[in-house]
Amino acid sequence: MTRNSTPRTSGASGRPGPRRPRSGRDRARRFLSQNFLADPRAIDVIVRSVAARPGDLVVEVGAGDGRITAALAAGDAYVIAYEIDPALAGRVRERCADLPNVRIVRGDFLRARPPRGPFAVAGNIPYSLTSAIVEWCLRAPELTSATLVTQLEYARKRTGDYGRWSLVTVRSWPLFHWRLGERIGRELFRPVPRVDSAILRLERRPRPLLPASALADYERCVALGFTGEGGTLRASLRREHPRGRVDAALRVAGVERDAVVAFVHPDQWLRLFRVLHGLPPAEARSGTPRPT
């Protein structure tokens, strides 16, 4: 079937008949991945995961019908709720009309400038925009945490639940901790999506695991390791570092010489990077005695 052909279903006579065209509302829902979470318990789990205190600023991605918005505001956090769909933005305004600590923004969250000052991000986000939203959060200088409802598969991959680690997780590890939260069954959404979801939690570390002056070099090192050159992390790193130093770094980090990059834990990356770039061990830099 070509993209421009018209899908057909069987009519009363048993012969194929034209399928009823989708409404503009239905097309918008599909394009924007609009699957609303209506289960009160699941919404409560999200709000508790956000852990906002009275007066905290929470930016919500994709407010939808406003149920999560209202629940976040009930704890006296100040909520800025973004909703790109004009019809839904109107519904959020109606639901939150009596909540002075809620501001509705009809617009694209991804085009928004991060607030000045500490803030958290939360939301039941569109699956199709997950990577872009996560990158926005990682780039926001004052972001303290992000609590995002994503596809279960995405959340498991990014948090190492399969024993594998992705580039975006390893790259951001010095600044952010990635945590897999509670699973949310597909049956709790309306309309029901095809897959289950989970809460993905990003938390900015109170103290970076590397000096600020080393972060750019760390990101370049990780990018080099994830090129896949030669099939092993060792082979990829050997493109820019002497063999002896690479082998010493692998030993210190506890990484096998034939290890594939996806199976290297982010903490091992930090130890490896320190040796490659001549940085002291983390314990020595922090003044904490090393274990014997």
C-alpha positions, 0 to 999 in steps of 0.5 A, spaced: 500 500 500 502 506 498 502 512 502 497 516 498 492 510 497 486 509 501 485 504 507 479 499 506 475 495 510 469 490 509 462 493 509 456 490 510 456 486 504 462 483 505 466 487 500 471 492 501 469 499 503 472 506 504 474 507 511 472 513 514 477 518 514 480 520 520 478 527 524 483 533 525 482 531 532 484 524 531 490 526 526 492 531 532 492 526 537 496 521 533 501 526 531 502 529 538 502 522 541 496 524 546 495 518 550 492 521 557 494 518 564 487 517 568 489 512 573 489 516 580 494 512 583 499 512 577 498 520 577 500 520 585 506 516 583 509 521 578 507 527 583 511 523 589 517 522 584 517 529 582 518 530 590 516 538 589 516 542 595 512 548 596 514 554 592 518 549 588 518 551 580 516 545 576 515 545 568 510 540 565 511 538 558 505 536 555 500 538 560 494 534 556 488 534 560 491 537 566 490 532 571 497 531 572 498 539 572 493 539 578 496 534 582 503 537 581 499 544 583 496 541 589 502 540 593 503 548 592 509 548 587 509 553 582 507 549 575 508 552 568 505 547 564 506 547 556 501 544 551 502 545 544 495 543 542 490 549 543 484 544 544 487 541 550 490 547 553 483 550 553 481 544 557 487 545 562 485 552 563 478 550 565 481 544 570 486 549 573 482 555 573 482 556 581 489 554 582 493 561 582 500 557 582 499 554 575 501 558 569 499 555 562 503 556 556 500 554 549 506 552 545 512 548 544 516 546 550 522 544 546 522 552 543 522 554 550 528 557 554 530 554 561 527 558 567 533 562 571 534 559 577 532 552 580 527 548 577 524 541 575 521 538 569 515 533 569 510 530 564 507 524 561 511 526 554 510 524 547 514 518 545 516 520 539 519 526 542 523 523 548 530 523 546 529 531 544 526 532 551 531 529 554 537 533 551 533 539 552 533 537 560 540 535 560 542 542 557 538 546 561 543 549 566 539 550 572 535 544 572 535 540 578 531 533 576 526 531 570 521 526 572 518 523 565 513 518 563 517 514 557 516 508 554 518 502 558 523 500 553 527 507 553 527 508 560 530 501 561 535 502 556 537 509 558 538 506 566 542 500 564 537 495 566 539 491 561 546 491 563 548 495 557 549 503 557 547 508 552 552 514 549 547 519 552 547 516 559 555 515 559 556 522 556 552 525 562 553 521 568 558 526 571 552 531 572 546 526 572 544 520 575 539 516 571 534 512 575 528 507 573 522 508 576 515 505 577 512 501 571 506 504 568 501 499 565 499 501 558 492 499 560 492 505 565 492 510 559 486 513 554 487 511 549 491 505 550 498 505 547 501 499 544 507 498 550 507 499 557 511 505 560 515 507 566 518 513 570 525 515 568 528 520 573 534 524 572 537 527 578 543 533 577 548 531 582 550 536 588 557 535 586 559 533 579 563 527 579 569 530 574 572 537 575 568 542 570 574 543 566 575 536 564 567 535 562 569 537 555 575 532 554 570 527 558 565 528 552 570 527 547 573 521 550 566 518 550 564 520 543 571 516 541 569 510 545 562 509 542 565 510 535 565 502 535 572 502 531 575 495 531 569 492 535 572 494 542 572 500 546 580 498 547 580 499 539 576 505 539 581 509 544 587 506 541 585 511 535 588 517 539 591 514 545 598 510 546 597 503 547 600 503 554 596 508 557 589 505 554 591 498 557 593 501 564 586 505 564 582 499 562 586 495 568 584 501 573 577 501 571 576 493 571 574 493 563 576 487 559 581 488 553 576 485 549 570 489 552 564 492 547 563 499 549 555 498 551 557 493 557 562 498 560 559 501 566 559 509 567 563 509 573 568 505 569 568 510 564 570 515 569 576 511 572 578 510 565 578 517 563 582 519 569 588 515 567 587 517 560 588 524 562 592 524 568 587 526 573 588 524 580 583 518 583 576 521 585 578 519 592 584 523 592 581 529 589 575 529 594 580 528 600 576 521 602 581 516 604 581 510 599 579 503 601 584 498 603 
